[in-house]
Amino acid sequence: MKIKIVSAFLLIINGILFSQQSDTLIVSHDVIDSTSIEVYDGWKYHSGDDSSWADRNFDDFNWKSVDARMIISDSTDFDWKGIGWFRRIIRIDSALVNSNIALSMYHYGASQIFLNGKLVHEFGKVSEFPDSEQIYQPRNKPIVINLDTNSVYLLAVRYSNWSAKVDKDWYNRWFSQIGFTLKIAGTNNFIRSTIINEELTFSVNIGISGIFLTLSLLYLLLYLFYQRNRENLYYSLFTFFLGVLFFISIAIRLNTSSLNLEVIFMMINSFALPFVFVSYLGFLYSIFYTKLPKQFFFFLFVAVVILIFVATNLPSDFENYTVIGLLSLSSIEGLRVITLAIKRKQENSWIIGAGVVIYAVFIIGLIVISLTTLEINSIYGLVFFFVGLLGLPLSMSVYLARNIAVTNRNLEEQLITVKELSQREIENQKRTAELEIKAERERIENERKTKELEEARKLQLSLLPKELPKLPEYDIAVHMKTATEVGGDYYDFHVSEDGTLTTVIGDATGHGLMAGTMVTATKSLFNYFAAEMDILATLSKMADSLRGMNFRLLSMCFAIVKINDMKLRVSSAGMPPVLIHRKKTDAVEEIFLRGMPLGSSATYEYELKEVELDVGDLIFMYSDGFPELFNQKKEMFGYDRVKQEIQRVAHNDSQEIINELNKVISNWAGDRAPDDDITFVVIKVRQ
């Protein structure tokens, strides 16, 4: 009981101390549940940095009372030295005890937020030194602050903004405040509304910028294709600059950590805005005048002057007044031009006139809102914004679309005239058309053949094993280079339960999809018979199966090697000889076995050869695309050169051997494309 009384007494004393230190901000559950509290004035401020200033019991009686925003235009001496502390007492009602509130900030520096001396959140990295400061622009992004049983809190903000100190003139040119804005609200409604508003604003800006930039590109192309219609050019520029304005607004929202980038975006914005009005007037002049009047060059001159103001950092107020003047005068001039056009009953002038009137009302409304404190309901404001902004581009689009429709109608009339030409001219046109159709058919046929070859290439590669066997006894590497006109090279592997490594290499006769079909059938047969130890029986069964499939003139050259216990057994059906490089003697042995390709009409008894292997020996299997490769002089590489190159590179590991052989192929063939697929299988016996 005594503990509770003492705690209550201390709480009362702290409340009295806080109320003596500064004005107390009352935070009511009912208020923040429906709206947000903007905490601008009433802050106690001291420049410099001292961690004890976050302490709730620190006496800030002698601190200066300031508006935390530190508005530059207020001409107040804030004694800003790059970093400082702000303190504010807040009192919550009983409904907020042990609950939470939402807090949002907007600033151009870095901040740390303390509640009763405890750090609860930070934006960027606050520093006592300019070089180590990391700014972050929260842009009113809400954070959640958890409250405890206290009813009185000290809200302290440690804040740095070294740009406002180090680059004071540059900073004051582009930014309106040194300090920060802070809002307190209920968590549910505030966070939800903030997210919805942000998503809506982002989506609207994305959509409008995309529409305007697309229209800009479309009408620029129309102008480039027919440059006599200058209104297409000015409409393209008008929508381009509008699209840039909305795109820049997106970029500014996404930028949170660079003031230099923010200034660049604002400069682009300042560059684009005047030229919206200039291109708008250029559009009107190009429609209703035979040549550009002098007024146009006056408005262009003013736009260039504004650009110079921005580029040379002249006073921003003067720039703002110049922009407002240009905006107002361009609206008045647009009304004058369209009024005269309607009086003269110029064609379709009423379409543009409707948009010009809406645009003028929109501009006048913006000026009134910017020069006064007038506030409008968000729904009405949204309607006013969209109607005013899109009214003029929409009327321009309708006008240009109507012109295109008239042009198409004129073209149709000319087509009728063409039909009335002499019969000879018609026959000439028919003959020309027939030639064009023939050329188109040839083009389509070539495309079909190209597509078929590509499909064959994909089929060929899909039938190859996805990965090579990983066996400690052997170093295995493969390579396949497909020809321009796809052939039917194929290789595969199988490892039996007893460790027998079966390796096959094949070359289907013919090209294209038919060769791919032969490879598909061969792969299926190999998968079925791979585990059989009898090589000759395997070849005979595969030959009979392929012969029964009636591939007619197609067949499959095929070689099969089985290795186990340092013994190699090999048989071949029309493939080049298997080469074995002996490490001990540095000699290359050639195993040449006669045999008819698989699937050929005649039956054949295949031969079998068995040899012993030693550690370091190399087995090289290849397709005939390698020895039958031609160079620029139409000389064939030859089987003897293959043996010489194998003897030269045999000391390398398998992959290095393939790399060396590829260099040999490249040097030999030069720019000449291979006529057939080239496939290697390299197996080296390890320790």
C-alpha positions in Angstrom: 0.0 0.0 0.0 2.9 2.4 0.9 4.6 1.6 -2.5 1.4 2.6 -4.4 1.1 5.9 -2.5 4.8 6.7 -3.1 4.4 5.9 -6.8 1.4 8.1 -7.1 3.1 10.9 -5.3 6.2 10.7 -7.6 3.9 10.7 -10.6 2.2 13.9 -9.4 5.6 15.5 -8.7 6.8 14.6 -12.2 3.7 16.1 -13.7 4.2 19.3 -11.8 7.8 19.5 -12.9 6.9 18.8 -16.6 4.2 21.5 -16.4 6.8 24.0 -15.1 9.3 23.1 -17.9 7.0 23.9 -20.9 3.5 24.0 -22.2 1.8 20.7 -21.9 0.2 19.2 -25.1 -3.0 17.4 -24.2 -3.6 14.3 -26.4 -7.1 13.0 -26.2 -8.3 9.6 -27.5 -11.4 11.1 -29.0 -9.4 13.8 -30.9 -6.7 11.6 -32.4 -9.2 8.9 -33.3 -10.8 11.2 -35.8 -8.0 13.5 -36.8 -4.3 14.2 -36.3 -2.7 16.8 -34.0 0.0 18.9 -35.7 2.7 19.6 -33.1 4.4 22.7 -34.4 4.9 25.4 -31.7 5.5 25.1 -28.0 8.8 23.2 -28.4 11.8 23.9 -26.2 14.9 24.1 -28.3 18.7 24.1 -27.7 21.4 23.9 -30.3 24.3 21.4 -29.8 24.2 17.8 -28.7 24.1 16.3 -25.2 22.6 12.8 -24.5 21.3 14.0 -21.0 18.8 16.3 -22.8 16.7 13.2 -23.5 16.2 12.8 -19.7 12.7 13.5 -18.6 14.0 15.2 -15.4 16.3 17.6 -17.2 15.5 21.3 -16.6 14.9 23.0 -19.9 13.5 26.2 -18.4 16.2 28.4 -20.0 15.7 26.8 -23.5 14.3 28.9 -26.3 10.7 28.3 -27.4 10.4 27.7 -31.1 8.3 26.4 -33.9 9.9 23.1 -34.7 9.5 23.6 -38.4 11.9 26.6 -38.3 10.4 28.2 -41.4 13.1 30.0 -43.3 10.8 32.8 -44.5 9.9 33.8 -40.9 13.3 35.6 -40.6 13.8 34.3 -37.1 17.3 33.7 -35.8 17.1 30.0 -34.8 20.8 29.8 -33.9 21.0 26.7 -36.0 24.4 25.0 -35.8 23.7 21.8 -37.6 22.4 19.8 -34.7 20.0 20.4 -31.8 17.5 19.1 -29.4 13.7 19.7 -29.2 11.6 18.8 -26.1 7.8 18.8 -25.6 5.6 17.6 -22.8 2.5 15.7 -23.7 -0.3 14.5 -21.5 -2.6 11.6 -22.5 -6.1 10.9 -21.2 -6.9 7.6 -19.4 -8.3 6.0 -22.6 -4.7 5.9 -24.1 -3.0 4.3 -21.1 -1.3 1.0 -22.1 -2.3 1.6 -25.8 -0.4 3.1 -28.7 -0.4 6.2 -30.9 0.8 6.9 -34.4 3.5 9.5 -35.0 4.6 10.9 -38.3 7.4 13.4 -39.3 8.5 15.4 -42.3 12.0 16.8 -42.5 15.2 17.1 -44.6 17.7 15.9 -42.1 18.0 13.0 -39.6 16.2 12.5 -36.3 16.0 10.4 -33.2 12.7 10.3 -31.2 12.9 9.7 -27.4 9.9 9.1 -25.1 10.7 9.6 -21.4 14.4 9.3 -22.2 14.0 6.0 -24.2 14.8 5.9 -27.9 11.7 4.7 -29.8 12.6 5.4 -33.4 15.1 7.1 -35.7 15.0 8.4 -39.2 18.4 8.3 -40.9 21.6 8.8 -38.8 22.0 11.8 -36.6 25.5 13.0 -36.2 27.6 15.8 -34.6 29.6 16.0 -37.9 28.4 16.7 -41.4 30.3 13.9 -43.1 28.8 11.1 -41.0 25.2 12.4 -41.1 22.8 10.2 -43.1 19.6 12.1 -43.9 16.2 10.4 -44.3 13.0 12.1 -45.5 10.2 10.2 -43.7 7.5 12.1 -45.7 4.9 11.6 -43.0 5.4 7.9 -42.9 3.6 6.8 -39.7 5.3 4.9 -36.9 3.6 3.3 -33.9 4.6 4.4 -30.3 3.6 2.1 -27.5 2.5 3.8 -24.3 2.7 2.5 -20.8 0.9 3.4 -17.5 2.2 6.9 -17.5 -0.1 9.8 -18.3 2.6 12.4 -18.8 5.5 12.0 -21.2 8.5 13.9 -22.4 8.8 13.8 -26.2 12.4 14.7 -27.1 13.8 14.9 -30.7 17.5 14.8 -31.4 17.7 16.4 -34.9 20.5 17.2 -37.3 20.4 19.0 -40.7 23.9 19.9 -41.7 23.0 21.0 -45.2 21.1 24.0 -43.7 24.3 25.0 -41.9 27.1 24.1 -44.3 25.3 25.0 -47.6 23.0 27.6 -46.2 22.5 29.7 -49.3 21.9 26.7 -51.5 19.6 25.1 -48.9 17.5 28.3 -48.4 17.1 28.5 -52.2 15.3 25.2 -52.5 13.8 24.3 -49.1 11.3 26.1 -46.9 12.2 24.8 -43.5 15.2 23.8 -41.4 13.4 21.7 -38.8 10.6 19.2 -38.8 6.9 18.8 -38.7 5.4 16.2 -36.4 1.9 14.8 -36.1 0.2 12.6 -33.5 -2.8 10.5 -34.4 -4.6 7.3 -33.6 -3.1 4.2 -35.0 -5.9 2.6 -36.9 -7.5 5.4 -38.9 -4.3 7.4 -39.4 -2.1 4.6 -40.7 -4.9 3.2 -42.9 -5.7 6.6 -44.4 -2.0 7.4 -44.9 -1.4 4.2 -46.7 -4.5 4.6 -48.8 -3.7 8.2 -49.7 -0.1 7.3 -50.5 -1.2 4.3 -52.7 -3.9 6.4 -54.4 -1.5 9.3 -55.1 1.2 7.0 -56.4 -1.2 5.1 -58.6 -2.7 8.3 -60.0 0.7 9.8 -60.7 1.8 6.6 -62.4 -1.3 6.3 -64.5 -1.4 10.0 -65.6 2.3 10.1 -66.4 2.0 6.9 -68.3 -1.0 8.2 -70.3 0.7 11.5 -71.1 4.0 10.0 -72.1 2.3 7.4 -74.3 0.3 10.1 -76.0 3.5 12.1 -76.4 5.3 9.3 -78.2 2.2 8.5 -80.3 1.8 12.0 -81.6 5.5 12.5 -82.1 5.5 9.5 -84.4 2.5 11.0 -86.2 4.4 14.2 -86.7 7.6 12.5 -87.9 5.6 10.5 -90.4 3.7 13.6 -91.7 5.5 16.8 -90.6 3.0 19.2 -92.2 0.7 18.7 -89.3 2.6 20.8 -86.7 -0.2 20.5 -84.2 0.9 16.9 -83.6 4.4 18.1 -82.6 3.0 20.7 -80.1 0.5 18.3 -78.7 3.4 15.8 -78.3 5.5 18.4 -76.4 2.4 19.4 -74.3 1.7 15.9 -73.1 5.5 15.1 -72.7 6.0 18.0 -70.3 2.8 17.1 -68.4 4.0 13.5 -68.2 7.4 14.7 -66.9 5.7 16.7 -64.2 3.8 13.8 -62.9 6.7 11.4 -63.3 9.0 13.8 -61.3 6.4 13.9 -58.5 6.7 10.1 -58.3 10.5 10.3 -58.2 10.4 12.9 -55.5 8.2 10.6 -53.4 10.6 7.7 -53.8 13.7 9.7 -52.9 14.3 9.6 -49.2 18.1 10.0 -48.8 19.5 12.6 -51.1 18.8 16.4 -51.1 20.9 16.8 -54.2 18.7 14.4 -56.1 15.6 16.2 -54.7 16.9 19.5 -56.0 17.6 17.9 -59.4 14.0 16.7 -59.5 12.7 20.2 -58.5 14.9 21.8 -61.2 13.5 19.4 -63.9 10.0 20.3 -62.6 10.8 24.0 -62.9 12.2 23.5 -66.4 9.1 21.5 -67.6 6.3 23.6 -66.2 6.8 26.8 -68.3 7.0 24.8 -71.5 3.7 23.1 -70.8 2.1 26.6 -71.4 4.3 27.4 -74.4 3.5 24.1 -76.1 -0.2 24.5 -75.3 -0.2 27.9 -77.1 1.9 26.4 -80.0 -0.8 23.8 -80.4 -3.5 26.5 -80.7 -1.5 28.7 -83.1 -0.6 25.7 -85.3 -4.4 25.0 -85.8 -5.8 28.4 -86.2 -2.9 30.4 -87.7 -1.0 29.8 -90.9 2.3 30.7 -89.1 3.4 31.3 -85.5 2.5 34.8 -84.4 4.9 37.1 -82.4 3.1 36.4 -79.2 4.4 32.8 -79.3 8.0 33.9 -79.2 7.2 36.3 -76.3 5.9 33.3 -74.3 8.9 31.2 -75.4 11.2 34.0 -74.2 9.5 34.1 -70.8 9.9 30.3 -70.5 13.6 30.6 -71.3 14.0 33.4 -68.7 12.4 31.1 -66.1 14.8 28.4 -67.1 17.7 30.8 -66.6 16.4 31.7 -63.2 16.4 28.1 -62.1 19.8 27.3 -63.6 21.5 30.3 -62.1 19.8 30.2 -58.6 18.2 33.6 -58.9 15.6 34.5 -56.2 12.9 31.9 -56.1 10.1 34.4 -55.3 10.8 36.2 -58.6 10.7 32.9 -60.4 7.4 32.0 -58.8 5.8 35.3 -59.7 7.1 34.9 -63.3 5.6 31.4 -63.5 2.3 32.6 -62.2 2.4 35.5 -64.7 3.1 33.1 -67.6 0.4 30.8 -66.5 -2.2 33.6 -66.3 -1.2 35.2 -69.6 -1.2 31.9 -71.4 -4.7 31.1 -70.2 -5.9 34.5 -71.3 -4.2 34.2 -74.6 -5.7 30.7 -75.2 -9.2 32.1 -74.5 -8.5 35.0 -77.0 -7.4 32.6 -79.7 -10.2 30.2 -79.3 -12.8 33.0 -79.1 -11.6 34.4 -82.4 -11.6 31.0 -84.0 -15.2 30.3 -82.9 -16.3 33.7 -84.2 -14.7 33.0 -87.6 -16.4 29.6 -87.6 -13.2 27.7 -88.1 -13.7 24.0 -88.4 -13.9 22.1 -85.1 -12.9 25.1 -83.1 -15.7 24.4 -80.5 -14.0 21.1 -79.6 -10.8 22.9 -78.6 -12.8 25.7 -77.1 -14.5 23.5 -74.5 -11.1 22.3 -73.3 -9.6 25.8 -73.3 -12.4 27.1 -71.1 -12.1 24.2 -68.6 -8.3 24.7 -68.6 -8.6 28.5 -68.0 -11.0 27.9 -65.1 -8.7 25.3 -63.7 -5.7 27.6 -63.8 -7.6 30.5 -62.2 -8.7 28.1 -59.5 -5.1 27.0 -58.8 -4.0 30.6 -58.6 -6.7 31.5 -56.2 -6.0 28.5 -54.0 -2.2 29.2 -54.0 -2.6 32.9 -53.1 -5.2 32.4 -50.4 -5.9 30.1 -47.5 -8.9 28.6 -49.3 -9.5 24.9 -48.5 -11.8 22.6 -50.5 -13.2 19.2 -49.6 -11.0 16.4 -50.8 -13.7 14.8 -53.0 -14.5 18.1 -54.7 -10.8 18.9 -54.9 -10.2 15.5 -56.7 -13.0 16.1 -59.2 -11.8 19.7 -59.8 -8.2 18.5 -60.3 -9.1 15.7 -62.8 -11.6 17.7 -64.8 -9.4 20.7 -65.0 -6.2 18.8 -65.8 -7.7 16.3 -68.3 -10.2 18.6 -69.9 -7.7 20.3 -72.3 -5.7 17.2 -73.3 -9.0 15.3 -73.9 -10.4 18.1 -76.1 -7.0 18.1 -78.0 -7.2 14.4 -78.5 -10.8 14.5 -79.7 -9.8 17.3 -82.2 -6.8 15.3 -83.5 -8.8 12.1 -83.7 -11.5 13.9 -85.7 -8.8 15.1 -88.0 -7.5 11.6 -88.5 -11.0 10.4 -89.2 -11.4 13.1 -91.9 -8.1 12.1 -93.4 -9.2 8.5 -93.5 -12.4 9.5 -95.2 -10.4 11.4 -97.8 -8.2 8.4 -98.4 -11.3 6.3 -99.0 -12.4 8.7 -101.6 -9.1 8.6 -103.3 -9.2 4.8 -103.3 -12.5 5.0 -105.2 -10.7 7.2 -107.7 -7.9 4.7 -108.0 -10.4 2.0 -108.9 -11.4 4.0 -111.9 -8.0 4.0 -113.5 -7.3 2.3 -116.8 -7.4 -1.5 -117.0 -3.7 -1.6 -118.0 -2.8 0.2 -114.8 -4.9 -2.3 -112.8 -3.2 -5.2 -114.5 0.2 -3.8 -113.7 -0.8 -3.5 -110.1 -2.1 -7.0 -110.1 1.1 -8.3 -111.6 3.1 -6.4 -109.0 0.8 -7.7 -106.3 1.4 -11.3 -107.5 5.1 -10.8 -107.4 4.8 -9.4 -103.9 2.7 -12.4 -102.8 5.2 -14.8 -104.3 8.0 -13.0 -102.4 6.0 -13.1 -99.2 5.3 -16.8 -99.7 9.1 -17.4 -100.1 9.7 -15.3 -97.0 7.1 -17.3 -95.0 8.6 -20.6 -96.3 12.1 -19.4 -95.2 10.8 -18.5 -91.8 9.1 -21.9 -91.5 12.4 -23.7 -92.4 14.3 -21.5 -90.0 11.7 -22.2 -87.2 11.9 -26.0 -88.0 15.7 -25.9 -87.7 15.5 -24.1 -84.4 13.0 -26.6 -83.1 15.3 -29.4 -84.3 18.2 -27.8 -82.5 16.2 -27.5 -79.3 15.1 -31.1 -79.6 18.7 -32.3 -80.2 20.0 -30.5 -77.1 17.0 -31.6 -74.9 17.9 -35.3 -75.6 21.4 -34.9 -74.2 22.1 -35.8 -70.5 21.6 -33.0 -68.1 24.7 -33.8 -66.1 27.7 -36.1 -66.6 28.5 -39.1 -64.4 30.6 -38.2 -61.4 32.9 -41.2 -60.9 36.1 -41.1 -58.9 37.8 -43.4 -61.5 37.2 -41.2 -64.5 37.6 -37.6 -65.5 34.8 -37.0 -68.1 34.0 -34.0 -70.3 31.9 -33.5 -73.4 31.4 -30.9 -76.0 28.9 -30.4 -78.8 28.8 -27.5 -81.4 25.7 -27.6 -83.6 26.0 -26.7 -87.2 23.9 -23.9 -89.0 21.8 -26.6 -90.5 21.1 -28.9 -87.6 22.5 -32.4 -87.8 21.8 -35.3 -85.5 24.8 -35.8 -83.2 24.1 -37.5 -79.9 25.9 -38.8 -76.8 24.8 -40.5 -73.6 26.0 -42.3 -70.5 24.9 -45.1 -68.1 26.5 -46.4 -64.9 25.5 -49.9 -64.0 25.2 -51.2 -60.4 28.6 -53.0 -60.7 30.2 -49.7 -61.7 30.4 -50.3 -65.4 30.5 -47.0 -67.3 28.7 -47.2 -70.7 29.3 -44.4 -73.1 27.7 -43.9 -76.5 28.1 -41.4 -79.3 26.0 -41.2 -82.4 25.4 -39.3 -85.6 22.1 -39.5 -87.4 22.1 -39.1 -91.2 20.2 -36.2 -92.6 19.2 -32.9 -91.0 16.3 -31.1 -89.3 13.4 -32.7 -87.5 13.7 -36.1 -89.1 17.3 -36.4 -87.7 15.9 -35.3 -84.3 13.2 -38.1 -84.5 16.0 -40.7 -85.2 17.9 -39.4 -82.2 14.8 -39.6 -80.0 14.2 -43.2 -81.0 17.9 -44.1 -80.4 17.9 -42.5 -77.0 14.8 -44.5 -76.0 16.4 -47.8 -77.2 19.7 -47.0 -75.4 17.9 -46.3 -72.1 16.2 -49.7 -72.5 19.3 -51.7 -73.4 22.0 -49.7 -71.5 22.3 -52.2 -68.6 23.0 -55.2 -70.9 26.6 -56.3 -70.8 26.6 -57.9 -74.3 27.5 -55.0 -76.6 27.0 -56.9 -79.8 23.6 -58.1 -78.7 22.7 -54.5 -77.8 23.7 -53.2 -81.2 21.8 -55.9 -83.1 18.6 -55.3 -81.1 18.8 -51.6 -81.6 19.5 -52.0 -85.3 16.5 -54.3 -85.7 14.2 -52.0 -83.7 15.2 -48.9 -85.8 14.9 -50.9 -89.0 11.4 -51.9 -88.0 10.4 -48.2 -87.5 10.9 -47.7 -91.3 12.9 -44.5 -91.3 13.6 -45.2 -95.0 16.8 -43.4 -95.9 17.7 -42.3 -92.4 20.0 -44.3 -90.2 22.2 -43.8 -87.1 26.0 -44.1 -86.9 26.7 -45.4 -83.4 29.6 -46.4 -81.2 29.3 -47.9 -77.7 32.1 -48.3 -75.1 31.9 -50.1 -71.8 34.6 -49.7 -69.2 35.0 -51.7 -66.0 38.0 -53.0 -64.0 40.5 -51.2 -66.3 39.1 -53.0 -69.3 37.5 -51.3 -72.3 35.1 -53.0 -74.7 34.0 -51.2 -77.8 31.9 -51.8 -80.9 31.0 -49.4 -83.7 28.2 -49.0 -86.3 29.7 -46.6 -88.8 31.3 -44.1 -86.4 34.9 -42.8 -86.7 37.5 -44.9 -84.8 37.9 -44.5 -81.1 41.3 -43.1 -80.1 43.2 -44.2 -77.0 46.2 -42.2 -75.8 48.6 -44.3 -73.7 50.3 -42.3 -71.0 53.2 -44.7 -70.6 54.3 -44.6 -74.3 52.7 -41.3 -75.4 51.3 -43.1 -78.3 47.8 -42.8 -79.8 46.0 -46.1 -80.6 43.2 -46.2 -83.2 40.4 -48.7 -82.7 38.7 -48.9 -86.1 35.7 -51.3 -86.4 33.6 -51.8 -89.5 29.9 -51.8 -89.2 26.7 -50.6 -91.0 24.8 -47.7 -89.3 21.8 -48.7 -87.1 18.5 -48.9 -89.0 20.0 -49.4 -92.4 18.2 -52.0 -94.7 21.0 -54.6 -94.6 21.8 -56.7 -91.5 25.4 -56.8 -90.3 27.4 -58.7 -87.8 29.2 -56.1 -85.7 32.7 -56.4 -84.4 33.9 -56.2 -80.8 37.3 -55.1 -79.5 38.6 -55.3 -75.9 41.7 -53.6 -74.6 43.4 -53.1 -71.2 43.6 -49.6 -69.7 46.2 -48.0 -67.5 46.1 -45.0 -65.1 46.4 -41.8 -67.1 45.1 -43.3 -70.4 42.8 -41.2 -72.5 39.7 -42.4 -74.4 38.5 -40.0 -77.2 35.2 -40.5 -79.0 34.1 -38.0 -81.7 31.7 -37.5 -84.6 32.9 -37.1 -88.2 32.2 -33.3 -88.1 35.6 -32.9 -86.5 37.9 -34.6 -89.1 35.6 -33.4 -92.0 35.8 -29.8 -91.0 36.8 -27.4 -93.9 38.8 -24.2 -93.7 38.6 -21.1 -95.8 40.7 -22.8 -98.5 38.2 -25.8 -98.6 40.8 -28.1 -97.1 39.6 -30.9 -94.8 41.1 -31.2 -91.3 41.5 -34.9 -91.6 41.8 -37.9 -89.3 45.6 -37.7 -89.1 45.4 -34.2 -87.7 42.9 -35.4 -85.1 45.4 -38.0 -83.8 48.2 -35.5 -83.8 46.2 -33.0 -81.8 45.1 -35.7 -79.3 48.7 -36.6 -78.7 49.6 -32.9 -78.2 46.9 -32.2 -75.6 46.6 -35.6 -73.9 48.6 -34.4 -70.8 45.8 -32.0 -69.8 42.6 -32.9 -67.9 39.4 -33.7 -69.9 37.9 -30.2 -69.9 41.2 -28.5 -70.8 41.6 -31.0 -73.7 38.2 -29.9 -75.0 39.2 -26.2 -74.6 42.4 -26.8 -76.6 40.5 -28.7 -79.3 38.0 -25.8 -79.6 40.9 -23.4 -80.2 42.2 -25.7 -82.9 38.8 -25.8 -84.6 38.4 -22.0 -84.4 41.9 -21.4 -85.9 41.3 -23.9 -88.6 37.8 -22.9 -89.7 38.1 -19.1 -89.2 34.9 -17.4 -90.2 33.5 -20.4 -92.0 30.5 -22.0 -90.3 30.8 -25.8 -89.8 28.7 -27.9 -92.2 28.0 -30.6 -89.6 27.7 -31.0 -85.8 31.0 -31.5 -83.9 30.9 -33.7 -80.8 33.6 -34.8 -78.4 33.5 -37.3 -75.5 36.7 -37.3 -73.5 37.3 -39.9 -70.7 40.6 -40.0 -68.7 41.4 -42.8 -66.4 42.3 -41.4 -62.9 44.6 -42.8 -60.1 
